[in-house]
Amino acid sequence: DPMDLPKDLQRLLEEATPLLRAGDLPAAESRLLKILARFPHYRRALANLASVRAQQGRDDEGRALLRQAIEANPDYVFGRCYLANLLIEEGKLDDALPLLEGLAERPRMHIQDVFMLYGTLAMYDRANGDVEAANRKIEVLAGLVEDANEERLLEQAKRRLDRVAPPETQG
């Protein structure tokens, strides 16, 4: 992140992430809100709180938090992809595309962003009916896997892709 957190808030962020993955939404939310009370535009806290809201069924609030994170941090690859994921799942491909444009041309990206971006682009391709292109993007990601964390990121990309049906199978 471009903004370093003070140690007390960094600890809260480090605690919130596994709590979120474990499904302890109230505990994760509490920590994230404490961070955002002092740093209201901290992108990782906004994105994680958006995930909490999505899991609580508060999708509109989650999308608003992602838009807030992107507005404050326009180059935030994860936030742009996460919002694009939600829009693609809703069939709003025209709204998702501007979020993805230009991201693949970046000269450098963190490996987590690469997995998120290619997974999202695969979702977009599948939703547009180009299943082969979607599968090629997943194959590229599979070729990047070097450790257990990257294997987890690949599985997440595959699960997100499975939530999108090609147009000919949508009912």
Accessible surface in RSA format (square Angstrom, percent):
REM  Atomic radii and reference values for relative SASA: ProtOr
REM  Chains: A
REM  Algorithm: Lee & Richards
REM  Probe-radius: 1.40
REM  Slices: 20
REM RES _ NUM      All-atoms   Total-Side   Main-Chain    Non-polar    All polar
REM                ABS   REL    ABS   REL    ABS   REL    ABS   REL    ABS   REL
RES ASP A   1    65.00  45.5   5.47   5.4  59.53 140.8   6.93  16.3  58.07  57.9
RES PRO A   2   106.29  77.5  62.07  56.6  44.21 160.7  75.89  62.7  30.39 188.9
RES MET A   3    73.30  38.0  68.09  45.1   5.21  12.4  69.89  59.4   3.41   4.5
RES ASP A   4   128.65  90.1 108.04 107.5  20.60  48.7  35.22  82.9  93.43  93.2
RES LEU A   5    16.86   9.4   0.00   0.0  16.86  42.4   0.74   0.5  16.13  43.4
RES PRO A   6    49.66  36.2  36.33  33.1  13.33  48.4  49.02  40.5   0.63   3.9
RES LYS A   7   184.42  90.0 174.79 107.2   9.64  22.9 119.42 107.5  65.00  69.2
RES ASP A   8    62.11  43.5  54.87  54.6   7.23  17.1  36.41  85.7  25.69  25.6
RES LEU A   9     3.60   2.0   3.60   2.6   0.00   0.0   3.60   2.5   0.00   0.0
RES GLN A  10    55.99  31.3  55.99  40.9   0.00   0.0  27.33  58.2  28.66  21.7
RES ARG A  11   124.90  52.4 123.60  63.0   1.30   3.1  58.80  80.4  66.11  40.1
RES LEU A  12    19.26  10.7  19.26  13.8   0.00   0.0  19.26  13.5   0.00   0.0
RES LEU A  13     0.03   0.0   0.03   0.0   0.00   0.0   0.03   0.0   0.00   0.0
RES GLU A  14   104.14  59.8  89.89  68.0  14.25  33.9  39.20  75.8  64.94  53.0
RES GLU A  15    54.16  31.1  48.91  37.0   5.24  12.5  32.10  62.1  22.06  18.0
RES ALA A  16     0.38   0.4   0.26   0.4   0.12   0.3   0.35   0.5   0.03   0.1
RES THR A  17    32.32  23.0  32.12  32.6   0.20   0.5  30.72  41.3   1.60   2.4
RES PRO A  18    73.35  53.5  68.54  62.5   4.81  17.5  70.18  57.9   3.16  19.7
RES LEU A  19    42.10  23.4  41.65  29.8   0.45   1.1  42.10  29.6   0.00   0.0
RES LEU A  20    18.66  10.4  16.47  11.8   2.19   5.5  16.47  11.6   2.19   5.9
RES ARG A  21   152.80  64.2 114.20  58.2  38.60  91.9  58.91  80.5  93.90  56.9
RES ALA A  22    86.49  79.5  43.53  67.2  42.96  97.7  56.68  79.8  29.81  79.0
RES GLY A  23    43.63  53.8   0.00   N/A  43.63  53.8  21.67  59.5  21.96  49.2
RES ASP A  24    60.09  42.1  53.55  53.3   6.55  15.5  20.67  48.7  39.42  39.3
RES LEU A  25    26.37  14.7  26.37  18.9   0.00   0.0  26.37  18.5   0.00   0.0
RES PRO A  26    97.12  70.8  90.96  82.9   6.16  22.4  92.54  76.4   4.58  28.5
RES ALA A  27    25.11  23.1  16.88  26.1   8.23  18.7  23.91  33.7   1.20   3.2
RES ALA A  28     0.00   0.0   0.00   0.0   0.00   0.0   0.00   0.0   0.00   0.0
RES GLU A  29    31.76  18.2  31.76  24.0   0.00   0.0   3.33   6.4  28.43  23.2
RES SER A  30    46.47  39.3  39.10  52.2   7.37  17.0  27.39  58.3  19.08  26.7
RES ARG A  31    63.58  26.7  63.58  32.4   0.00   0.0   3.14   4.3  60.44  36.6
RES LEU A  32     0.15   0.1   0.15   0.1   0.00   0.0   0.15   0.1   0.00   0.0
RES LEU A  33    81.12  45.2  76.57  54.8   4.55  11.4  76.94  54.0   4.18  11.3
RES LYS A  34   115.59  56.4 109.40  67.1   6.19  14.7  66.60  59.9  48.99  52.2
RES ILE A  35     0.00   0.0   0.00   0.0   0.00   0.0   0.00   0.0   0.00   0.0
RES LEU A  36    20.24  11.3  15.16  10.8   5.08  12.8  15.58  10.9   4.67  12.6
RES ALA A  37    86.14  79.2  44.53  68.7  41.62  94.7  57.20  80.6  28.94  76.7
RES ARG A  38   126.43  53.1 100.87  51.4  25.57  60.9  53.03  72.5  73.40  44.5
RES PHE A  39    52.82  26.4  50.70  31.4   2.13   5.5  52.82  32.0   0.00   0.0
RES PRO A  40    69.58  50.7  68.44  62.4   1.15   4.2  69.02  57.0   0.56   3.5
RES HIS A  41    94.72  51.8  92.37  64.2   2.35   6.0  66.10  68.1  28.61  33.3
RES TYR A  42     6.60   3.1   5.94   3.4   0.66   1.7   2.64   2.0   3.97   4.9
RES ARG A  43    50.76  21.3  49.58  25.3   1.18   2.8   2.29   3.1  48.47  29.4
RES ARG A  44    93.26  39.2  92.27  47.0   1.00   2.4  26.22  35.8  67.04  40.6
RES ALA A  45     0.00   0.0   0.00   0.0   0.00   0.0   0.00   0.0   0.00   0.0
RES LEU A  46     1.89   1.1   1.89   1.3   0.00   0.0   1.89   1.3   0.00   0.0
RES ALA A  47     2.34   2.2   1.25   1.9   1.09   2.5   1.42   2.0   0.92   2.4
RES ASN A  48    26.29  18.1  26.12  25.2   0.18   0.4   0.47   1.1  25.82  25.0
RES LEU A  49     5.61   3.1   5.61   4.0   0.00   0.0   5.61   3.9   0.00   0.0
RES ALA A  50     0.65   0.6   0.62   0.9   0.03   0.1   0.62   0.9   0.03   0.1
RES SER A  51    23.14  19.6  23.10  30.8   0.04   0.1   7.59  16.2  15.55  21.8
RES VAL A  52     0.00   0.0   0.00   0.0   0.00   0.0   0.00   0.0   0.00   0.0
RES ARG A  53    20.16   8.5  20.16  10.3   0.00   0.0   0.00   0.0  20.16  12.2
RES ALA A  54    30.88  28.4  17.91  27.6  12.97  29.5  18.24  25.7  12.65  33.5
RES GLN A  55    98.29  55.0  62.05  45.3  36.24  86.3  37.62  80.1  60.67  46.0
RES GLN A  56    63.89  35.7  30.17  22.1  33.71  80.3  23.22  49.4  40.66  30.8
RES GLY A  57    59.23  73.0   0.00   N/A  59.23  73.0  29.61  81.2  29.63  66.4
RES ARG A  58    93.02  39.1  85.33  43.5   7.68  18.3  40.48  55.3  52.54  31.8
RES ASP A  59    69.58  48.7  65.98  65.7   3.60   8.5  14.60  34.4  54.98  54.8
RES ASP A  60   107.59  75.4  98.88  98.4   8.71  20.6  37.83  89.0  69.76  69.6
RES GLU A  61    76.61  44.0  72.72  55.0   3.90   9.3  39.32  76.1  37.29  30.4
RES GLY A  62     1.02   1.3   0.00   N/A   1.02   1.3   1.02   2.8   0.00   0.0
RES ARG A  63    31.98  13.4  31.98  16.3   0.00   0.0   1.35   1.8  30.63  18.6
RES ALA A  64    57.02  52.4  48.51  74.9   8.50  19.3  52.10  73.4   4.91  13.0
RES LEU A  65    26.61  14.8  26.35  18.9   0.26   0.6  26.54  18.6   0.08   0.2
RES LEU A  66     0.43   0.2   0.43   0.3   0.00   0.0   0.43   0.3   0.00   0.0
RES ARG A  67   116.55  48.9 112.28  57.2   4.27  10.2  55.57  76.0  60.97  37.0
RES GLN A  68    66.74  37.3  59.80  43.7   6.94  16.5  26.99  57.4  39.75  30.1
RES ALA A  69     0.00   0.0   0.00   0.0   0.00   0.0   0.00   0.0   0.00   0.0
RES ILE A  70    24.12  13.7  23.67  17.6   0.44   1.1  23.67  17.0   0.44   1.2
RES GLU A  71   150.41  86.4 126.35  95.6  24.06  57.3  47.36  91.6 103.05  84.1
RES ALA A  72    44.58  41.0   9.16  14.1  35.43  80.6  19.93  28.1  24.65  65.3
RES ASN A  73    26.29  18.1  21.25  20.5   5.04  12.1   8.12  19.5  18.17  17.6
RES PRO A  74    84.15  61.3  82.86  75.5   1.29   4.7  83.09  68.6   1.06   6.6
RES ASP A  75    97.44  68.3  91.70  91.3   5.74  13.6  21.31  50.1  76.13  75.9
RES TYR A  76    14.66   6.8  14.19   8.1   0.47   1.2  10.92   8.2   3.74   4.6
RES VAL A  77     6.17   4.1   3.91   3.5   2.26   5.4   3.91   3.4   2.26   6.1
RES PHE A  78    74.89  37.5  74.67  46.3   0.21   0.6  74.67  45.3   0.21   0.6
RES GLY A  79     0.00   0.0   0.00   N/A   0.00   0.0   0.00   0.0   0.00   0.0
RES ARG A  80    34.43  14.5  34.43  17.5   0.00   0.0   2.92   4.0  31.51  19.1
RES CYS A  81     0.00   0.0   0.00   0.0   0.00   0.0   0.00   0.0   0.00   0.0
RES TYR A  82    32.21  15.0  32.21  18.3   0.00   0.0  25.90  19.5   6.31   7.8
RES LEU A  83     4.16   2.3   4.16   3.0   0.00   0.0   4.16   2.9   0.00   0.0
RES ALA A  84     0.00   0.0   0.00   0.0   0.00   0.0   0.00   0.0   0.00   0.0
RES ASN A  85     1.55   1.1   1.55   1.5   0.00   0.0   1.55   3.7   0.00   0.0
RES LEU A  86    31.92  17.8  30.96  22.2   0.96   2.4  31.45  22.1   0.46   1.3
RES LEU A  87     5.55   3.1   5.55   4.0   0.00   0.0   5.55   3.9   0.00   0.0
RES ILE A  88     4.00   2.3   0.00   0.0   4.00   9.6   0.00   0.0   4.00  10.8
RES GLU A  89    69.63  40.0  36.11  27.3  33.53  79.8  13.08  25.3  56.55  46.2
RES GLU A  90    74.43  42.7  39.71  30.0  34.72  82.7  40.32  78.0  34.11  27.8
RES GLY A  91    56.74  70.0   0.00   N/A  56.74  70.0  29.93  82.1  26.80  60.0
RES LYS A  92    96.67  47.2  89.87  55.1   6.80  16.2  53.80  48.4  42.87  45.7
RES LEU A  93    32.21  17.9  30.51  21.8   1.69   4.3  30.51  21.4   1.69   4.6
RES ASP A  94   127.89  89.6 113.82 113.3  14.07  33.3  36.04  84.8  91.85  91.6
RES ASP A  95    80.10  56.1  69.93  69.6  10.17  24.0  15.34  36.1  64.77  64.6
RES ALA A  96     0.00   0.0   0.00   0.0   0.00   0.0   0.00   0.0   0.00   0.0
RES LEU A  97    67.05  37.3  67.05  48.0   0.00   0.0  67.05  47.1   0.00   0.0
RES PRO A  98    77.94  56.8  66.28  60.4  11.67  42.4  66.62  55.0  11.33  70.4
RES LEU A  99    28.20  15.7  27.25  19.5   0.95   2.4  28.20  19.8   0.00   0.0
RES LEU A 100     6.82   3.8   1.93   1.4   4.89  12.3   1.93   1.4   4.89  13.2
RES GLU A 101   103.26  59.3  87.53  66.2  15.73  37.5  38.38  74.2  64.89  53.0
RES GLY A 102    46.18  57.0   0.00   N/A  46.18  57.0  28.15  77.3  18.03  40.4
RES LEU A 103     1.32   0.7   1.27   0.9   0.05   0.1   1.32   0.9   0.00   0.0
RES ALA A 104    52.14  47.9  27.04  41.7  25.11  57.1  27.66  38.9  24.49  64.9
RES GLU A 105   135.23  77.6 106.46  80.5  28.77  68.5  71.09 137.5  64.14  52.4
RES ARG A 106    69.76  29.3  52.27  26.6  17.50  41.7  18.46  25.2  51.30  31.1
RES PRO A 107   135.12  98.5  96.40  87.9  38.72 140.8 107.15  88.5  27.98 173.9
RES ARG A 108   212.05  89.0 191.29  97.5  20.76  49.4  75.19 102.8 136.86  82.9
RES MET A 109    51.74  26.8  15.10  10.0  36.64  87.2  23.41  19.9  28.33  37.5
RES HIS A 110   111.30  60.8  96.14  66.8  15.16  38.8  73.53  75.8  37.77  44.0
RES ILE A 111    56.39  32.1  51.19  38.1   5.20  12.5  52.13  37.5   4.25  11.5
RES GLN A 112    75.92  42.5  73.84  54.0   2.08   5.0  12.98  27.6  62.93  47.7
RES ASP A 113    32.14  22.5  32.14  32.0   0.00   0.0   0.01   0.0  32.13  32.0
RES VAL A 114    26.68  17.6  26.68  24.2   0.00   0.0  26.68  23.2   0.00   0.0
RES PHE A 115     2.01   1.0   2.01   1.2   0.00   0.0   2.01   1.2   0.00   0.0
RES MET A 116    13.64   7.1  11.41   7.6   2.22   5.3   9.41   8.0   4.23   5.6
RES LEU A 117     0.00   0.0   0.00   0.0   0.00   0.0   0.00   0.0   0.00   0.0
RES TYR A 118    61.34  28.6  61.34  34.9   0.00   0.0  18.83  14.2  42.51  52.4
RES GLY A 119     0.00   0.0   0.00   N/A   0.00   0.0   0.00   0.0   0.00   0.0
RES THR A 120     0.00   0.0   0.00   0.0   0.00   0.0   0.00   0.0   0.00   0.0
RES LEU A 121    32.37  18.0  32.26  23.1   0.10   0.3  32.26  22.7   0.10   0.3
RES ALA A 122     0.00   0.0   0.00   0.0   0.00   0.0   0.00   0.0   0.00   0.0
RES MET A 123     0.00   0.0   0.00   0.0   0.00   0.0   0.00   0.0   0.00   0.0
RES TYR A 124    32.38  15.1  32.38  18.4   0.00   0.0  19.07  14.3  13.30  16.4
RES ASP A 125    23.18  16.2  22.97  22.9   0.21   0.5   0.21   0.5  22.97  22.9
RES ARG A 126    40.17  16.9  40.17  20.5   0.00   0.0   1.23   1.7  38.94  23.6
RES ALA A 127     8.74   8.0   3.77   5.8   4.97  11.3   3.77   5.3   4.97  13.2
RES ASN A 128    78.04  53.8  50.25  48.6  27.79  66.9  14.64  35.2  63.40  61.3
RES GLY A 129    32.06  39.5   0.00   N/A  32.06  39.5   8.01  22.0  24.05  53.9
RES ASP A 130    68.44  47.9  63.08  62.8   5.36  12.7  23.42  55.1  45.02  44.9
RES VAL A 131    46.06  30.3  43.39  39.3   2.67   6.4  43.39  37.7   2.67   7.3
RES GLU A 132   127.28  73.1 123.96  93.8   3.32   7.9  45.02  87.1  82.26  67.2
RES ALA A 133     7.83   7.2   7.45  11.5   0.38   0.9   7.68  10.8   0.15   0.4
RES ALA A 134     0.00   0.0   0.00   0.0   0.00   0.0   0.00   0.0   0.00   0.0
RES ASN A 135    62.56  43.1  61.24  59.2   1.32   3.2  16.99  40.9  45.57  44.0
RES ARG A 136   131.89  55.4 130.89  66.7   1.00   2.4  63.57  86.9  68.32  41.4
RES LYS A 137    47.41  23.1  47.20  29.0   0.21   0.5  22.13  19.9  25.28  26.9
RES ILE A 138    17.98  10.2  17.98  13.4   0.00   0.0  17.98  13.0   0.00   0.0
RES GLU A 139   115.85  66.5 105.55  79.9  10.30  24.5  43.41  84.0  72.44  59.1
RES VAL A 140    73.79  48.6  64.67  58.5   9.12  22.0  72.05  62.6   1.74   4.7
RES LEU A 141     0.00   0.0   0.00   0.0   0.00   0.0   0.00   0.0   0.00   0.0
RES ALA A 142    48.02  44.2  33.80  52.2  14.22  32.4  34.22  48.2  13.79  36.5
RES GLY A 143    67.57  83.3   0.00   N/A  67.57  83.3  36.41  99.9  31.16  69.8
RES LEU A 144    63.99  35.6  57.85  41.4   6.14  15.4  60.32  42.4   3.67   9.9
RES VAL A 145    40.93  26.9  18.98  17.2  21.96  52.9  18.98  16.5  21.96  59.5
RES GLU A 146   154.17  88.5 115.80  87.6  38.37  91.3  40.83  79.0 113.34  92.5
RES ASP A 147    74.42  52.1  60.77  60.5  13.65  32.3  41.11  96.7  33.31  33.2
RES ALA A 148    87.08  80.1  69.51 107.3  17.57  40.0  75.71 106.6  11.37  30.1
RES ASN A 149    58.28  40.2  50.95  49.2   7.33  17.7  31.23  75.2  27.06  26.2
RES GLU A 150    19.11  11.0  19.11  14.5   0.00   0.0   0.73   1.4  18.38  15.0
RES GLU A 151    74.24  42.6  74.24  56.2   0.00   0.0  39.84  77.1  34.41  28.1
RES ARG A 152    71.66  30.1  65.84  33.6   5.83  13.9  57.08  78.0  14.58   8.8
RES LEU A 153    17.97  10.0  16.50  11.8   1.47   3.7  16.55  11.6   1.42   3.8
RES LEU A 154     7.07   3.9   7.07   5.1   0.00   0.0   7.07   5.0   0.00   0.0
RES GLU A 155    61.56  35.3  61.56  46.6   0.01   0.0  25.65  49.6  35.91  29.3
RES GLN A 156    52.43  29.3  50.97  37.2   1.47   3.5  10.48  22.3  41.96  31.8
RES ALA A 157     0.00   0.0   0.00   0.0   0.00   0.0   0.00   0.0   0.00   0.0
RES LYS A 158    76.76  37.4  76.21  46.8   0.55   1.3  37.77  34.0  38.99  41.5
RES ARG A 159   132.99  55.8 130.42  66.5   2.57   6.1  65.76  89.9  67.23  40.7
RES ARG A 160    27.12  11.4  27.12  13.8   0.00   0.0  12.75  17.4  14.36   8.7
RES LEU A 161     8.78   4.9   8.78   6.3   0.00   0.0   8.78   6.2   0.00   0.0
RES ASP A 162   109.05  76.4  80.19  79.8  28.87  68.3  25.94  61.1  83.11  82.9
RES ARG A 163   140.33  58.9 106.93  54.5  33.39  79.5  60.90  83.2  79.43  48.1
RES VAL A 164     7.54   5.0   3.29   3.0   4.25  10.2   6.25   5.4   1.29   3.5
RES ALA A 165    40.97  37.7  33.10  51.1   7.87  17.9  36.27  51.1   4.70  12.4
RES PRO A 166    20.79  15.2  20.79  19.0   0.00   0.0  20.79  17.2   0.00   0.0
RES PRO A 167    61.97  45.2  48.94  44.6  13.03  47.4  49.76  41.1  12.21  75.9
RES GLU A 168   132.29  75.9  91.90  69.5  40.39  96.2  68.68 132.8  63.61  51.9
RES THR A 169    91.32  65.0  59.47  60.3  31.85  75.9  65.41  87.9  25.91  39.2
RES GLN A 170   102.26  57.2  76.60  56.0  25.66  61.1  30.98  66.0  71.28  54.1
RES GLY A 171   125.02 154.2   0.00   N/A 125.02 154.2  64.34 176.6  60.68 135.9
END  Absolute sums over single chains surface
CHAIN  1 A     9087.7       7332.1       1755.6       4798.6       4289.1
END  Absolute sums over all chains
TOTAL          9087.7       7332.1       1755.6       4798.6       4289.1
